[in-house]
Amino acid sequence: MDKIIAVDFDGTLCENAYPNIGVPKQIIINHILEEQKLGAKLILWTNRCDEKLEEAVKWCTEHGIIFDAINDNIPSIISRFGNNCRKIFATEYIDDRALSVSRIEEYYKDWM
């Protein structure tokens, strides 16, 4: 299976300045562009919609980021599962509000 990375916009690709667009987070941009060069598929995974989503997509394009899907599953996943469920499927999620299960488990392992 391809590596599929769902990446948030506000607070992740740029500083959070919603409804405006913040300063680019170049380290994150460079990381996902490198992953894409290595074959990863990219999904823009954001709460933005309508005009604000269009602005974000344009901003990403201006920063060299072209997504395989926007707030949607990539076609191969839709085919694989036989539907397009509401949950975006990815092998990695990059989000400023994320907390990994492994970090939580590691933190509590000696308490249980």
trRosetta pair geometry for C-beta under 8 A, 3 or more apart (Angstrom, degrees):
i j d omega theta_ij theta_ji phi_ij phi_ji
1 4 7.9 -57 154 -11 101 102
1 91 7.1 148 116 -66 117 131
2 39 6.7 -130 -143 147 95 97
2 40 7.0 137 168 -132 93 40
2 41 5.4 61 132 -9 135 110
2 76 7.0 81 19 73 125 153
2 91 7.9 -158 108 -6 53 133
3 35 6.9 -108 112 -176 136 107
3 38 7.8 8 43 103 139 103
3 39 6.8 97 34 99 101 86
3 40 4.1 -53 93 -109 108 88
3 41 7.1 171 91 22 54 69
3 91 5.3 -102 -144 60 58 139
3 92 6.9 10 -174 4 96 112
4 40 6.9 163 -93 -168 20 80
4 41 4.7 -18 -112 66 74 105
4 42 8.0 179 -159 -77 57 19
4 43 6.6 31 176 -11 96 112
4 74 6.3 -139 -125 7 127 132
4 77 7.1 26 -77 -53 168 131
4 89 6.8 42 92 118 151 75
4 90 4.5 -133 112 -135 96 64
4 91 5.1 112 44 6 73 86
4 92 7.4 174 87 30 49 70
5 32 6.2 -161 108 -129 148 97
5 35 5.9 47 -16 124 152 152
5 40 5.2 28 -6 167 111 132
5 41 7.2 170 23 82 67 51
5 42 5.5 -20 69 -110 95 64
5 43 7.0 -174 93 27 45 75
5 90 6.0 74 -134 -168 14 125
5 91 7.3 -48 -69 60 53 79
5 92 4.7 -17 -111 73 78 105
5 93 7.6 164 -160 -90 58 24
5 94 6.3 18 -178 -5 105 109
6 43 4.4 -27 -106 73 71 113
6 45 4.0 45 178 -30 101 144
6 88 5.2 111 -108 125 147 130
6 90 3.8 -132 -13 -36 100 156
6 92 7.3 -174 29 94 66 53
6 93 4.9 -15 67 -113 102 74
6 94 7.3 -178 90 26 51 67
6 95 8.0 -5 111 -47 92 104
7 12 6.1 -177 178 134 81 137
7 13 6.5 82 147 -55 117 105
7 28 7.6 144 -157 168 127 112
7 32 5.7 -13 -65 -97 159 149
7 42 6.4 -21 10 -159 117 95
7 43 7.0 152 19 76 67 56
7 44 6.5 -41 70 -112 82 46
7 45 6.2 141 59 26 27 94
7 93 7.8 171 -81 -161 38 47
7 94 4.5 -3 -115 61 79 109
7 95 7.6 -180 -152 -65 40 63
8 11 6.7 -19 119 69 127 89
8 12 4.0 114 79 1 92 149
8 13 7.3 -158 99 -9 55 86
8 45 5.6 -56 -79 84 54 87
8 46 5.9 115 -153 -90 59 71
8 93 8.0 51 -28 177 92 85
8 94 6.6 -135 17 101 79 65
8 95 4.1 83 -14 -115 132 78
8 96 6.4 -109 79 7 141 78
8 97 7.6 77 -41 22 173 90
9 12 6.2 93 73 52 3 102
9 13 5.2 -40 -141 30 49 116
9 14 6.9 -3 171 27 70 94
9 44 6.4 34 -60 -165 104 100
9 45 8.0 -173 -20 71 78 45
9 46 4.1 10 5 -97 114 135
9 48 6.2 -28 51 -1 150 127
9 56 5.0 -9 -147 -156 157 136
9 60 7.7 -86 -117 -61 105 116
10 13 8.0 -21 -49 44 18 81
10 14 6.8 -39 -117 69 42 88
10 16 4.7 71 168 -118 91 77
10 17 7.5 -141 -141 33 100 48
10 18 4.9 3 -128 -50 154 111
10 21 8.0 -120 -96 -124 82 58
10 22 7.1 98 -140 9 72 114
10 46 6.9 103 4 -142 84 110
10 47 7.8 -52 27 42 121 96
10 48 7.3 128 -22 -45 111 109
10 96 7.9 -86 111 22 56 133
11 14 7.7 2 -17 81 18 52
11 15 7.1 21 -101 -165 41 30
11 16 3.8 11 -68 -57 86 109
11 22 7.9 68 -65 31 41 147
11 95 7.9 39 95 -175 108 60
11 96 3.6 -102 138 27 108 155
11 97 7.1 48 110 -32 148 86
12 25 6.9 -118 149 39 28 146
12 28 6.1 -173 165 -180 65 163
12 94 5.9 127 -165 129 129 89
12 95 5.8 -62 -80 -127 139 36
12 96 4.9 -140 -69 -29 75 92
13 24 7.1 -42 155 -142 71 69
13 25 6.0 -167 178 41 21 101
13 28 5.8 -139 -107 106 45 127
13 29 6.2 80 -151 -74 82 84
13 32 7.9 -41 -101 15 98 145
13 60 6.9 -17 168 -98 161 94
13 63 7.8 147 175 78 115 157
13 65 7.4 -68 -140 -4 139 170
14 17 7.4 -62 131 16 110 100
14 21 5.6 24 103 180 165 80
14 22 4.2 155 146 71 99 82
14 23 6.2 163 -162 77 86 30
14 24 5.3 -51 -103 -100 85 38
14 25 5.9 -163 -98 -6 24 84
14 59 7.4 -34 -36 147 145 143
15 22 3.2 -124 73 155 77 141
15 23 4.6 32 7 43 120 81
15 25 6.8 133 -48 -55 60 93
16 22 5.9 9 27 -21 8 149
16 96 7.1 -123 -46 62 118 164
17 20 4.4 -47 125 79 108 97
17 21 6.4 41 65 126 111 8
17 22 3.6 143 -4 -71 109 87
17 23 7.8 93 -24 -3 132 63
18 48 7.9 -146 -121 -81 116 98
18 52 7.9 48 -144 -162 93 137
19 52 6.1 -90 -159 -110 93 128
21 55 6.5 -149 -43 141 125 113
21 56 6.8 167 -99 -96 119 66
21 59 5.4 -162 -156 -91 163 161
24 29 6.0 -7 -179 -27 111 143
24 63 6.2 161 -118 -112 137 143
25 28 4.3 30 109 21 112 116
25 29 6.5 150 86 -17 61 88
26 29 5.3 -54 -141 40 37 114
26 30 5.9 40 159 -21 70 104
27 30 5.9 -54 -148 37 26 110
27 31 6.4 30 152 -23 61 107
28 31 5.5 -53 -148 33 32 115
28 32 6.6 21 160 -11 66 104
28 94 6.8 151 -153 161 111 139
29 32 6.4 -61 -149 39 27 99
29 33 6.2 24 156 -16 64 112
29 63 5.7 -81 -143 158 141 128
29 64 7.6 94 175 60 112 100
29 65 6.6 -106 -144 -54 89 122
30 33 5.8 -61 -146 40 29 110
30 34 6.2 30 157 -20 66 107
31 34 5.9 -58 -151 35 27 110
31 35 6.4 27 153 -18 64 106
31 94 7.9 156 101 -116 130 158
32 35 5.4 -49 -145 37 38 115
32 36 6.3 42 153 -22 66 102
32 40 7.7 -111 -158 89 65 136
32 42 6.0 82 178 -112 115 129
32 65 6.7 31 100 -120 124 117
32 94 7.1 -125 -73 31 114 160
33 36 5.6 -50 -148 34 33 113
33 37 6.6 38 150 -22 63 101
33 64 6.1 25 -108 113 135 116
33 65 6.7 -103 -76 -90 91 78
34 37 5.6 -50 -152 32 34 114
34 38 6.6 27 151 -13 64 107
35 38 5.7 -63 -153 42 33 109
35 40 4.0 -13 152 24 95 145
35 42 7.6 117 94 -73 111 101
36 39 7.7 174 -172 32 30 8
36 40 5.4 -81 -85 65 41 87
36 41 7.9 74 -118 -107 78 15
36 42 5.6 -31 -85 -30 113 121
41 68 4.3 -43 -166 20 93 161
41 69 7.7 36 161 5 111 97
41 74 5.2 -1 157 -74 150 161
42 65 7.1 -112 132 -170 161 95
42 66 7.7 118 61 92 128 46
42 67 4.9 -108 105 -126 98 67
42 68 5.5 130 54 7 57 91
43 67 6.2 82 -127 -167 24 114
43 68 6.5 -56 -71 64 63 88
43 69 4.6 -14 -115 70 90 96
43 70 7.2 174 -163 -89 65 23
43 71 7.7 145 175 -47 98 18
43 72 7.3 -145 -145 65 113 48
43 73 7.6 -27 -107 -119 146 29
43 74 6.6 -117 -71 -46 108 92
43 88 6.0 173 136 -175 154 129
43 90 6.1 -127 32 -82 129 119
44 56 7.1 146 -176 127 141 118
44 57 6.8 -153 29 -94 173 80
44 60 6.7 -98 -90 -50 134 168
44 67 4.6 -71 -19 -86 96 161
44 69 7.5 -151 29 101 68 52
44 70 4.6 -3 55 -123 110 74
44 71 6.7 -37 95 -32 81 65
45 71 6.5 124 -121 -94 44 55
45 88 5.5 -160 -113 74 117 167
45 90 7.6 -77 -50 -28 146 145
45 93 7.2 -60 64 -140 162 91
45 95 7.4 -68 92 -77 119 110
46 53 6.8 160 87 -115 122 86
46 56 6.2 -94 78 135 173 169
46 71 6.6 -79 47 -70 66 102
48 52 4.3 -129 -156 118 101 102
48 53 4.3 154 123 -79 96 66
48 55 7.7 -110 -177 56 144 90
48 56 5.1 115 75 -10 164 144
49 52 6.5 37 54 58 36 100
49 53 5.0 4 -128 -28 19 124
49 71 8.0 31 -94 -50 81 172
50 53 6.1 111 43 19 26 102
50 54 7.2 -49 143 -5 36 101
51 54 5.5 -54 -149 37 35 114
51 55 6.4 38 153 -21 67 103
52 55 5.6 -48 -149 33 33 115
52 56 6.6 35 151 -19 63 104
53 56 5.6 -54 -150 35 34 112
53 57 6.4 33 153 -18 67 105
53 70 7.3 111 179 165 116 128
53 71 7.5 -45 -138 -13 137 136
54 57 5.8 -53 -145 37 31 110
54 58 6.3 32 155 -18 64 106
55 58 5.8 -56 -148 38 29 112
55 59 6.2 33 152 -22 64 107
56 59 5.5 -53 -147 35 31 114
56 60 6.4 33 153 -20 65 104
57 60 5.7 -51 -149 34 32 113
57 61 6.4 34 152 -20 64 104
57 67 7.5 -87 -129 18 91 123
57 70 6.4 -11 -93 -112 121 149
58 61 5.7 -54 -150 35 32 112
58 62 6.4 32 152 -18 65 106
59 62 5.7 -57 -151 37 30 112
59 63 6.5 15 153 -6 64 110
60 63 5.8 -69 -151 47 32 102
60 65 4.0 -75 -179 75 93 112
60 66 7.7 149 130 -75 104 29
60 67 6.9 17 131 -28 152 103
61 64 7.7 71 -174 -55 30 11
61 65 6.9 -94 -73 66 29 62
61 66 6.5 56 -110 -86 75 72
67 70 5.5 102 94 -68 145 78
68 74 5.1 6 128 -109 120 115
69 72 4.5 -119 -180 77 114 84
69 73 6.3 -69 179 115 171 13
69 74 4.8 -136 -24 -80 130 62
69 75 7.9 175 -74 -22 118 63
71 88 7.3 -102 -157 -76 38 132
72 84 7.1 -11 -163 -167 92 124
72 88 7.2 157 166 -109 5 100
73 77 4.4 -112 177 83 115 124
73 78 5.3 140 98 -55 122 84
73 84 5.5 -161 36 -141 122 82
73 85 7.4 67 -35 48 141 66
73 88 6.0 -176 -74 -136 69 60
73 89 5.5 36 -121 30 111 93
74 77 5.2 89 60 8 75 104
74 78 7.5 -143 97 -7 37 89
75 78 5.5 -55 -148 34 38 113
75 79 6.3 36 156 -17 69 105
76 79 5.6 -53 -149 39 34 113
76 80 6.1 38 152 -25 66 107
77 80 5.4 -49 -141 35 34 114
77 81 6.2 9 167 3 67 109
77 89 4.9 -179 -164 67 147 130
78 81 6.8 -70 -144 50 22 91
78 82 7.9 -150 165 30 52 2
78 83 6.9 -95 -155 115 71 16
78 84 4.7 -8 -118 -79 108 87
79 82 7.5 23 -176 -73 27 40
81 85 6.9 -59 124 -8 148 108
81 89 7.4 155 -24 -30 144 157
85 89 7.7 76 56 -36 108 103
90 93 5.6 122 77 -70 132 74
93 98 6.0 162 109 -103 105 143
94 98 7.4 -110 -155 0 22 149
95 98 4.1 111 66 -36 94 104
99 103 6.3 -110 -179 67 77 127
99 104 6.5 74 144 -49 110 105
100 103 4.6 95 67 1 90 101
100 104 7.2 -159 97 -3 51 83
101 104 5.7 -57 -153 38 37 111
101 105 6.1 34 152 -18 70 108
102 105 5.6 -54 -142 40 32 111
102 106 6.1 36 157 -22 65 107
103 106 5.7 -52 -144 36 29 112
103 107 6.3 33 155 -23 62 107
104 107 5.7 -55 -151 33 29 114
104 108 6.4 1 162 4 65 112
105 108 6.4 -73 -144 50 27 93
105 109 6.1 52 157 -63 66 93
106 109 5.9 -27 -143 -13 27 119
108 111 4.9 -71 -161 44 67 117
108 112 5.8 53 149 -26 96 107
109 112 6.8 -67 -151 29 25 102
